[in-house]
Amino acid sequence: MRSVRAKTTIGATAVVAVALVAAGFAVLMVLRAYLTDQAELQAEVTAREVASRIAAGADGGPITVPSTEDRPVQVVDEDGRTVAVSKDLERISGTGSADVTPEPRPTGDGTGDDSDENDPDDPERGHVAGGEPRFSRGDATVDGDTAAYRFAAVEATTGDGRSVTVYAGAPLTVERDAVESVREAMLVGLPVLLVVVGSVTWLVTRRALRPVEDIRTEMAAITASEDLSRRVPEPGTRDEVARLARTTNETLAALEASVERQRRFVADASHELRSPIASLRTQLEVGEAHPGLLDVPGAVADTVRLQQLAADLLLLARLDAGERPGRSRLDLAALTREQLSQRGTADRVPVTVAAEEGVEVLGSPGQLARVLGNLLDNAQRHAAGAVTVSVRREGADAVLAVGDDGSGVPADERERIFERFVRLDDARSRDEGGAGLGLAIARDVARRHDGTLTVGGSPEGGALFVLRLPAG
C-alpha cells in the first residue's frame, strides 16, 4: 500500500468513483426533472381540454367529464365541492378535495335571481382562464389501482357563469420506473467500472514504473560493486523516466570523472611530495653523518618547495570541497601594484603595467592575489625579456591580462596546461617547472569567482593569459 503504484491506483479509483457518483446523481436529477415536466405537460393538456369542453357546454346543464384512460380528472366548484369526476375514480388526494362523489347542483328559489347568471352578454361566462396552471403532487385510485400523479389545476367558467377548477392528473409511473431502472443500472455498473479503472491503472502504472525499478536495481548493483563505469538503462521513450535515466547517467559520469580525478590527484601528489621529502631526508642524513657536507641552502630550498606544494594541495582540496571564497570589493589595479611591490627587484624579468583606475570586482583578495602571482610566475619563467600586465574594463567584465615575449603555448596544449600536475616538455625541470599546479589553481579560483581564465597569443609573440571577472 505504500508503493507509488498502489497509491496511484487508489487515488485514480477514488477520483473516478466520486466523479461517477456525482455524474449519476446529476443524471438522475435531470431525468427526474425531465419526466416530471413531461407529466406536467400531459396533465395541463388534459386539464385544458376538459376545461374547454366545460366552458363550451350548455348553460345550466350538468358538468360531465370525458373518459380518459390513465388520467383522472376532478372538477371542483369555488366552494370546494366536487361537481364531476372521471370514470372509475375511487379516491384522490393532492387536489384540495378528497371527495370523489359529485354533489347535485343547488337549484334556484324561483325569485328570478338566476336571470343574471343566464345573461348571454356576460363576458365572464363560458371561458377558460389564462395564465399558468397550478401543479401539485398526489395519489389517485382508478378502478382499484393506486398510483402517484402530477396534477394540473386550470380555472374555467361554465356557460351559466359558474367558476370551477379542473384537476387533471398524469401518472408518474414512467418517471419512477425510469429513475429506478437508471439507478439500478448505475448500482450494478459502478462497481464494475471501478474495478476496470483500478485494474487498468494498476497495469499502466506498473508498466510505466518498470524502467524506474530497472534504474533502482542497477543503481543498487553499482553501489554494491563500486564500479562507476556502469550505467543505468535508458528507455527509448521521451518521458520523465527517460530524462531521469539520462540525468542519472550524467551524474554517474560526473562522479566517475571526479573519483578518477581524485585518484590521479592523490597519485600525482604522492609522486610530487616524494621527491622533495626524499631529497631533504638525504641531505639531513648526510649532514648528520658528515656535518661539513650539509647543504643548508639546498635543504632550505627543498623545504620551501615542499611548503609551497603542501599549500597548493590544501588550496585545491578546499576548492574541490566546494569552498566559496569570501567576497569583498577590491580594485584590480591596486591589487596588481601591491603584488608587484611585494615581489621587489628580485624578479628575473621586469614587468610593465598598464592599468585603468576604478576597475573593481567582488572577490577574495587572497585568492585573486594568488591567481595574479601564479600568472606572473609563469610569465617570468617563460619570458625572454619582457612581461606585461594590463587591467581594463570591457562591458560588464573586468579583464586582467598577463603576457610575455617567450615561445608561447602551442594551440593544441592551451587547455591541457590547466590540468593538475601538467607541465610542458620545456618546463619539466623540478627547479624551473614547478609542480604543475599554478595554472590549475588559477583557473579553479577564476571559476569560483564566476569568471574565466584562458590563454592565447601575445602581441609580443609569447603567451597571453586573460582573466575575466564580473565587474563589481
N, C-alpha and C positions, 0 to 999 in steps of 0.2 A: 504493500500500500504506500510505501514511501518512494517508490520509483516514479520517474517522470512519466513513464508510460501509464501507470495506474492513475496518477493524478490527472493526466490529460484525459484519460477515458472517463473518469468520474466527472470531471468538470464539463466535458462536452455533453455527456449524457444528461447531467443536471440542467444545463442550459437548454438543451433540446426539450427536455421534459417540461420545464417552465414555459417555454415558448409554445409548445403544443397544447398545454393546458389552457394558457391564455387565449390562444387561437381558437381552441374548441369552445371555450366559454363564449367568445365573441361570435362564433358561428351559430351557436345555439340561440344567443340573444337576437341576432339578426334574423334567423329563421323563424323564431317565435314571433318577433315583431311583424315580419312579412305575412305570415299566415294569419295573425290577428287582424292585420289590415285587410286582408282578403275577406275574412269572416265579417268584418265591419262593413265592407263594401257590399257583400251579399245581403246582409241584414238591412242596410239602408235601402238597397234597390227594392227588396221585398216590402219594406215598410212604406216606401213612397208609392209603390204600385197599389197596395191596399188602401192607402190614404187617398190616392187619386180616385179609386173606384167609389170610396165612401163619399167623397166630395161631389162626385157626379151622380150619386144615387137620387132616387125620387124624394121629394120633400115629404117629411113626416113618416116615411116608411121605416121599417126595421132595418138595422145595420147588419149586413151579412159579410162574412169573411170568406174569400175564395179558398178552396182546399189547396194546401201546399204539402209537398212530400215530407221534407225534413226541416221545415222552418216554422215553428209555432208562432202564432200571431194572437195578440190580445189587444182589444180596444177598450180604453178606459175613458169615461167622461171626466169633466172638470171637477166633479165631486169625488173622484176616486172609485166610482162604481164600474164594475166590468159590464160592458154592454154587448160585447161579442168576443168570441174566441174561435180559433181554428178547430177543425175536426180532430177528434181523438186527443185533445189536450186535456190532461188529467190533473196536472199540478204545475205550478210555475213560481219562480222566485227571482228577485232582482229587477222587477218591473215596477215596484211600488204598490202592487196589489196582488195578493196571492189567491184571490178569488177567481176561479175559472168557470163559475156559473153565471151566465148573463142575467142581469136583473131586468124585469119588464120596464118599459119606459113609462114614467108617470104621465097621465092624461091631464088635459086642461079642465078648469072648473066651469066652463061654459059662459064666462063673463066677457069673452072676446079678447082676453089678454094675449092669446096666441096669434092675434092678427098681425102683430109686428114681426113675429118670427117667420111668418109666411110671406113677408114683403119681398116681391121679386126684385125690387130696386135696391135692396140692402147689399152693399159691396162686400160685406164681411162674410156672407154665407156662400157655401159651396166652393171652397178652395183649399189648397194645401199650403201650409205656412212655409215660407222660405227660410234660408239660413241653414247652418249646420245642425244635423241631428244630435241628440244626446245618446251616449253609448254607456252601457252597463254590462256587467257580467252576472250570470245567474244559472240556475238549473231549471230544467223542464222535463216533465214525464209525458211522453206521447205514446199512446197505445201500449202502455206498460214498460216502455224503455226510458230510463232516466239518463240524461247526458248534460254536459256543460254547454252553454250557449253564450254567444255575444249578441246582446240586444241593442237595436237601434230604435229610438223614440222619435216619431215625426208628428207634429201638430197638424190637425186638419179641422175644417169646418164643414159640417154636413149641409145638405141642401136646405134643411129647415132651420139653419142657424146655430145648431149645437156645436160646441167645441169638444173635440175628442183627441185623445193621444193614441197613436197606433204603435204598439211594440211588436217588432218582428225580430225573430232570433235566427242566427246562423250557427250551426254546430261547430264546436271547437274540437271535434274528434280528430279531424285531419291534422290540426296543429299538434294535439297531444301525441298522436301516433307518429307523426314525422319527427318531432323532437325526441321521443323515446327511441325511435329507430336510430337516429343520428347519435344519441348519447350511448346507446349500446354498442354501436359500431366503433365509437371512439374508445370506449372502455376496453373493447377487445383489441382494437388496432394499436392503441397507445403502447401497451407493454411490448407488443411485437416490434413496433417501430423503435422503441428504446433499446431493445436487445440488438436489433440490426445496427443502430447507431453506435452502441457501445462496442460491438464486435468489430465493425469497420474501423472505428477509431483506434481500437487496440492493435489491429493488424497494421494499419497505416503507420501508427506511431512506432510500432516495433520495427517496421521496415525502414522508417526514416532515421531511427536511432541506432540501427545496426552499425553504420560506419562509426558512430561515436563510441560504441563498445569496442570496435576494432582498434580505434585510436587509443582507448584506455588500456586495452590489453597490450598493445605494442609499447606504450609508454611504461607500463609496469615491467615489461621484459627489458627495456632499455635501462631502467633504473636498477634492475637486478643485475644485469650484465655489465653496467658501467661502460657500454660501448656507444659512445656518442655519434659514431658514424652511421648508425641505423636511423631509419626514418619511418614515420607512421604512414600507413596507406592513405592515398588521396583519392576520394571518389571522383568519378567522371562528371559529376553534376556541377552546377554553378550556384549552389545554395549556400546557406550559412555553414553547414557541416564541411563542405569543401573548403570554404575560406578558413574555417578553424583548423583543418588539417594542414593547409598551406602555411598558416601562421605558426602552427606548432613546429613544422619542419624548418621554417626560417629561424625560430627560436633555438631549435636543436643545432642548426648550422652555426648560429652565432655563439652558442655555448661551446660547441666543439672548437671553433676558432679561438675563443677565449681561453679554453683549457690548454689548447695546443700552444698558444702564445705564452701562457703562464709557464708551461713546461720548458719552452725554449728560453724564456727569461731566466728561469732557475738554473738551467744548464749553462747558459752564457754567463750568468752572474757568478756561478761557481768557478767557471774557467777563468773569468777576469780577476776574481778575487784570489785565485790560487797563485797566480804569478807574483804579484807584489808581496803576498804573505810569505811565499817560499823564498823570494829574494831577501826580504827583511830578516827572516829566520836565519838564512845562510850567513848574512853579514853579522848578525848578532853572535852566532856560534863561532865564526872566525874571530870576532873581536874578543869573545870570551877566552878562546884558546891562545890567541896572539893579539894582545891589546894594541900592539903597534900597527897592526894591519887593518884595524877597524875603519871602514869607510863611513864616517859620520855623515858627510853631505849626501852620499847615496842612500843611507838609511833614512835620513830626513826626507829626501825626495820620494822614496818608496812609501813612507808613512803618509806624506801629503797626498800622494796619488791614491793610496788606499782610503784616506779620509774622504777625498772628493768622490771616489767611486761609491763609497757607502752612502754619502749624502744623495748622490744621484739615484741610487737604488731605492732609498727611502722615499724620495720625492715621487718616483714612478709608482711605487706601491700605494702612496696616498692618492695619486691621480687615478690609478686603476680602481681604487676602492670608492671612487665617486666623490671625492672631497671637492667641495665647491669653495673657490677662493673668496676671502673677504673682499668686499667691493668698497672702494673709495675713489673720489675724483682726483685725478693726477694729470699733470702736464707732461706730454711725451718729450717736448724739447728740454724741459728742466730735468727729466729723468735721464735723458741722454747726456747732458752736460755733467750731471752728478756721477754717472758711471765712468765717463772719461776722466773726470778729475780723480777718481779713486784709483784708476789704472796708472796714473802718473806718466813718467817718461820711460818706463821700463818696457813699453811695447816695442816690438821689433819693427813694426811698420806704422808710420804716422797716420792719424785718422783725420779726415776733413768732414766738417759738419755743416749742413745747410738745413736749418730747422725753422719752420714757421712758428710764431708765438701763438699761444692760445689754443693749440690742438689738444683737447682734453679727452680722456677716456675714463670709464669706470672699471676698476680692476684692482688686483692685488699688487701693490708696489714691489714687494719682494719677488713674486713670481715673474712679473714683467721685467724687472731688473735682471733676473736670471736669464730670461729669453734674450735680452739685449747683450748680456755678457757672453752667452754661448755663441750668438751670431758674430760678435766681434772677435772672439777667439778663433772661430772657424775661418773668418775672412783674413785675419792676420796670419794664420797658419799657411794659407794658400796664396796670399798676395805676393806680387813681385816687388811692388814698391809703393802702393797706394791703396787706401781703404776709405770709402766714402759712406757717410750716414746722412740720410735725409728724412725730414719729418714734414708731412703736409696733410692737408685735408682734401679728400675727394668725395664730394656729395655728402652722404651720411656716414662715411667711413674716415677713420684716422689711419694714415698709412705711414709706416716706418720701414725704410728700405736700407739695407746694408749691402754694399757692393765692393768688389775688389778687382784688381787687374791681373789675376792669376790665370791659370789654364781653364777655369770654368768647370762646369759639371756636364758630362755628356747627356744628351736628351733622354736616352733610354735608362739613365741612372737617377733621374731627378725625383722620382718617387721613392726609389729604394733607399736613398740616403737618409730618409726619415724613419726607417725601421731601426729597431733597437739593436745595438751591437754590430751595426753595419758600418764598415769603413771601406772606402775605395782602395784600389791596389797601391796608389801612391801615398796613402795615409795609414798604412798598416803598422808603421813603426810605433812601438809602445811609447816612445818618448815624444813623438810628434802627433801621432794619430789619435791619442786618447782612447777611451773605451767605446766610442761609437754611440754614446747616449745623449750628447748635447743637442743634436738636431731633433731627436725623438722627443726629448723633454720639451724643447721649444714648441714643437707642433702640438703636443698634448696640452700645454698651457694655453696656447692660442685657441684651441677648441674649447677649453673650459671657460674661456672669456668670450665665447660666441664669435670667434674670429677665425682667420685662416692664415697659414704660412706656406708660401710657395717659393720656388726657385726658378730663375730664368737666366737670361744672358745679360751681363752688364755692358753699358756703353764702352767701358774701358777694356772689354774683352774677357773678363772673368765671370764670376758668378754673382747674381743679384738676388738676395733673399728679401721678400716683401711680406711684411706682417700687416694685415688689415684687421682693424678692430672697430666695433660700433662707436661712433663719436659720442662722448658723454653729454 
